[in-house]
């Protein structure tokens, strides 16, 4: 009986620590990332078990009139006055293992289109963000770099 109880506790411990390791790996995507063009920075957060990203910085935050840039290319006319800063452009990603997040979407404010998306972390500071229509092979990959925040002395 003692052996069975010990084995049960050992299996429970391994399951808990294994789940913790997977959560840590899944949460490695959290933080601020600069897009390949350098025009924007996106902060990726976790809500429940899903990952989302919103624009937190723009190289050119204002339009020609000096007003904050808005989502002028959105196909929904009501959304065209929505500021780009704070806009949630990554939605509903799930961690699928092996440093990959899937089943989400990415919105491109430059053309007003939403694409299926897969994100792969190639190293701790690099993401391959692949937007596509239908099948991943029909898409484009953008390489995002983690923004290094200087620590206060």
N, C-alpha and C positions, 0 to 999 in steps of 0.2 A: 504494500500500500504506500509506504514511504517513497519507494522508487517511482511509482506512478505519479504521485504528487510532485516530486522533484522534477520529473520529466515534463509535467504539465506547466509548472512554473518556468522552467527553462524555455519551453516553446512559447509561452506567453511573453517572456522577456525578449526573445528574439523577434517576435512579431512586432512588439512595441518599438524596439530600437530600429528595426528595419523600416517601419513606417516613418519614424522620425528622420531617418537618413533620406528617404525618398522625398519627404516634405522639404527638407533642407535643399535637396537638389532641385526640386520644383521651384522653390522660392529664390533660387539663384538669379532668376530673371528680374527680380524686383530692383528698382532703381531708375536712374535717369539715363537715357540713351540719346545720342545724337544721330540723326539720319545720315545716310551716305552723302547727300548733297550739302550737309552742314547748315541747311536752312531752318531746321527745327530740332527741338529736343522734346522727347516724349518720356513721361514718367509712367512706369509700369507698376501697378498696384494689384493687390489680390482682394477680391470680394467673395467671401465664402470659399469655394474651391476653384473659382474662375479668375482669370487674369485679364486686366483691362489696361489700356494706355491712353493718357491724355496729353495734349500739347501743353508744355509748360514754358516754352521759350521759342521765340522766332527771331531770326537774324534781322528781319525787317518787320517789326510788329505793326507798323502803321502803313496805311495806303498813301497814295499820292496827295491826298487832302489832309494828311496828318492824323487821320482817325484810325482807331484799331481795325486791323484787317478782319473781314467777316467771311463767312462761307458762301461767297457769291456764286459758286458753281454748283451748289446743291440742287439736285433735281426737284426737291420739295421747296416751292417758292417761299413757304413760311420759315424755312431754315436759313434763308439767304442773308438774314441780318444777324445771325448767331456769330459771336466773336470766335476766331480760331483759337485764341489763347484759352485754354481750359476745355477745348473740344475733345471729346472721347473718340479717338480714331481707331483704337484697337478694342475689340469686344469679344468676350466669351471664350477665351482660350482655356483649354484643359491641358494639363501636363500628361503626356503619354509615355514618358520614360525616355531614357537615352538622350537627355538634354534636348527634348523636342516638345513644343507646345502646338496643339492642333485644334481643329474645329472652330476656329475663330474667324473674324473678319477684320479687314483693314479698309479704312476709308481714305481716299486720296482727294484732298481738298483742291488740288490743282485741276482736276478734271471732273469732280463731283461723282466719282464712281466708287462703289464698294465691291471688294473682292474677297473671295475665300483666301485664307492665309495660313501659313505654317511658319513657325519660328524655330530655328535651331541655334543653340549656343555652341559656337565652334571653340571658344575658350572663355574664360571668366569675364572678359571685356569685349567680346565680339558676338553679335547676333547676325545670322542670315535670316532676313525677313522676306519670305516669298509669297507674293500676291499672285492669284491666278483665277481664271474662270474655268469652272468645271474640273479639269484635271491639272494637277500640279505642273505637268510638263509644259502646259500652255500658260506660262507666267513669266514673272520677272523677279529677280532677287536683289534686294538692297542690303548692303552691309552697314549695320549700326554699331557704333562704338560707345562703350560706357563712358559717361562723363565723370571724370575724377574730381571729387570735391576735396579741396584743400582743407585739411584739419587745422583748427585753431591751436595755436601754441599755448 
